[in-house]
Amino acid sequence: IWLHDYHSAHGSAVGYNGQNQNEVRKSETWILAFEPGEENPFGEITIHSGSLAVEIKFVNHTTADPQYPSTEAPTEPRTINDTPIYFHDQLLGIGGFGEVHKVIRIRDGKVLAAKTFIPPANDKKTTKLGEKPA
Ligand SMILES: Nc1ncnc2c1ncn2[C@@H]1O[C@H](COP(=O)(O)OP(=O)(O)OP(=O)(O)O)[C@@H](O)[C@H]1O
């Protein structure tokens, strides 16, 4: 299930359990649910479009009839300078320079691993001119 914002004047934002709810986009696509039978990783979904806010609650897809085809994922969108929105799912591991999370790219539902860099603490002592280090 996908939400497409084709024509809104002020853009839309979709919150996934509170994540990304301030990421307002025009001409964007958001995944709302995977195919029937797939577990919903997103939690509560809220849609904000103009002054209208919509909350969608999904039925249990594990009981859906598999004979009905699900919608195709949209093709990769188009704008050059835009920043994709990611839903951060569980922590996969911690490396030397940051944390790796399982993420879902919202506009096409692709599951990816994303590393968030955490700069190491700077333990080099700086001294002001004229002072001596202890
Ligand atoms: N694509 C992935 N799929 C699943 N788990 C991953 C993936 N990439 C990283 N991880 C997990 O995250 C941990 C940290 O990954 P990372 O790439 O940061 O490791 P690293 O090379 O040891 O760290 P660094 O490059 O920061 O020194 C890995 O040990 C692994 O458990």
The ligand as a Gaussian input file, in Angstrom:
#p B3LYP/6-31G(d) Opt

LIG

0 1
 N       24.548000      -5.109000       5.779000
 C       24.474000      -5.570000       7.038000
 N       23.574000      -6.496000       7.368000
 C       23.480000      -6.952000       8.636000
 N       24.256000      -6.541000       9.644000
 C       25.183000      -5.628000       9.361000
 C       25.337000      -5.079000       8.058000
 N       26.351000      -4.182000       8.089000
 C       26.793000      -4.183000       9.358000
 N       26.097000      -5.045000      10.132000
 C       26.286000      -5.297000      11.574000
 O       26.746000      -4.126000      12.203000
 C       28.008000      -4.344000      12.793000
 C       28.858000      -3.119000      12.639000
 O       29.076000      -2.900000      11.273000
 P       30.255000      -1.978000      10.785000
 O       30.285000      -1.952000       9.303000
 O       30.117000      -0.666000      11.489000
 O       31.466000      -2.834000      11.348000
 P       32.971000      -2.482000      11.402000
 O       33.543000      -2.598000      10.032000
 O       33.525000      -3.349000      12.479000
 O       32.937000      -0.998000      11.887000
 P       33.760000       0.270000      11.377000
 O       33.738000       0.265000       9.879000
 O       32.954000       1.435000      11.958000
 O       35.132000       0.115000      11.973000
 C       28.564000      -5.572000      12.113000
 O       29.407000      -6.278000      12.951000
 C       27.310000      -6.365000      11.818000
 O       26.912000      -7.062000      12.979000

